[in-house]
Amino acid sequence: MRNNYFVKLMNYMKNVYHIENGVRKLTDGRVNPTYKTAQVIMPLLLGFIIRIQSMNELKFRLQENEFAHIFSWGTKLPHIDTFRDNGSIIVLT
């Protein structure tokens, strides 16, 4: 029997807390952003939840496409530099 706890956790968060709807409401002050705010926030939030220890580890996991199944097909995940360089304030609308 295959136990994939990460997928179970993601399904739980989506079905019970509707985390995607909350993240879509977030905005920031960037002008003409390449990536939507939700595309930047979700990998960081997931990294926090699964206790990723550093940005380098997050970079490795993004390169290995571990978070690719979270977003819909054709959604390009940002590079790690986007997370580091984005010093914008995120505001709920």
Secondary structure, 3 states (H helix, E strand, C coil): CCCCHHHHHHHHHHHHHCHHHHHHCEECCCCCCCCCHHHHHHHHHHHHHCCCCCHHHHHHHHHCCCCCCCCCCCCCCCCHHHHHHCCCCCEEC
